[in-house]
Amino acid sequence: MYPKMDQRKMQKMMKQMGVSTKDIPAEKVIIFTKDKKLIFDKPQVTETTMMGQKTYQLAGNFREEQKEVEISINDDDIELVVAQTGIDKEKAKNLLIKNKGDIAATIMELQK
């Protein structure tokens, strides 16, 4: 599609336009999204600087991992579920974790 261009000429033209690139010797890049992680092992990362702004280009194989959501369940929440439903503390804690800390959903589930 593109005509073959001499690499040195290309570099010279980019330098004249104020564009510089350099390779970043990255070992691993991790991108966190809302619900997963994209993990690139031994990626090729290129930093491009143009008009004072840096952009990064990432290439390579990746793997996906689901993000683990860390839920903090406090004792007051457990006690409230126990008081409202009469179940033991361990079961209340496990159900709160399952329902991602949602006290109302936990109590409603137990009252069904």
ABEGO torsion letter per residue (X at the ends): XBBBBBAAAAAAAAAAAGBBBBBBBBABBBBBBAABBBBBBGBBBBBBBBGGBBBBBBBEBBBBBBBBBBBBBBAAAAAAAAAAAGBBAAAAAAAAAAAGGBAAAAAAAAAX
